[in-house]
Amino acid sequence: MDNLTLVAMSSIVTAGLTIGIGAIGPALGEGRALAQALSALAQQPDEANNITRTLFVGLALVESTGIYCLVISLILLFANPYWNYFIKLGGG
C-alpha cells in the first residue's frame, strides 16, 4: 500500500466518522430541545409564541452543527488539501 492509497483511505474513513458522529449530536440535542419545549407548552400554553420562537432558533443552531460536519466530510472527500501534495510527491 503506497502513501496515496493510505491518504485516500484515511480521508474516506475520517469523512464517514465525521458525518456519523456529527449526526448523532444534533439528533440528540434536537430531541431533547423538542421534549423540553413540549413540556413547557403543556405547562404554560399562554407562552406558546415565545416558546415556539425560541425552539426554532435553538433547532436552527443545533442543525448548523450537523451541516458543518457535512461540509467537513465533503471537503475531506473532494477538496482534501493533502491530496495534491501526495500526488506531487509521487511524481504524478
N, C-alpha and C positions, 0 to 999 in steps of 0.2 A: 504494500500500500504506500503510495507516494504522498507528498505533502498536500498536493492539490486535492486529492481524494479525501484526505483527512480533514481539510478545511471545509470542503463541501459537506461531508458527513456531519461534522460538528455544527455547521450552520443549520442544517436541516433539523438535527436533534434539538438544538437550542431554540429554534423557532417553534417547534412543536411544544416544548416545555413552556415557553413564554406564553403562548396562546392558551395552553391548558391551565396553567396556574393563574394566568391573568383573567380567565373566565370564571374561576371559582370564587375569587374575592368579591368582584362586583355582584355576582349572583347571590352570595350570602348576604352582602350588605343591602341589596335591594329587597330581598325577602324580609330582612329584619326591619328595614325602614317602612315597608308596606304594612307589616304586622303592627308596628307601633302606631302608625297613622290610623289604621282601622280601629285600634283600641282607643286612641284619642278621640276619634269621631264618634265612637259609641258612648264615650263618657261626656263629651261636650259637642252635641250636634249643632249648637249655635255658632261655633267657631269653624264650621266646615270650610268656608272660603280660605281662611288663613292657614288651616292645616293642609288643605289640598295644594295651595300655592307653595308652601314650604316643602311639601313632599315632592312636588315636581322639580323644584330647584335642586333638592338633595339627590333625587334619582338621576338628574342630568349630570351632576358632579360625579356620582358613583359610576355612571355609564361611561364617562370620559376615561376612567382608568382602564376599562376593558378595551376602549378604542385605542388608547396609547399602546397597549400590549399588542394589538393587531398591527399597528403601524410598525412597531419594532420588529415583529416577526416578518412582516413584508420586506423591511429593509434588510434583514438578515438573509432572506431568500433571494431578493432581486437586486439589491444595491450594497452588497457586502463590501466594506472598504478594504478588507484583506484579500479579496479575490483577485484584483488587478495586480497587487504586489506579488502574489504567488504565481500568477501567470507570467509576469516579467521575470521572476526568479527562475522559473522553469524554462525560459527561453522561448515561450510561445507567443 
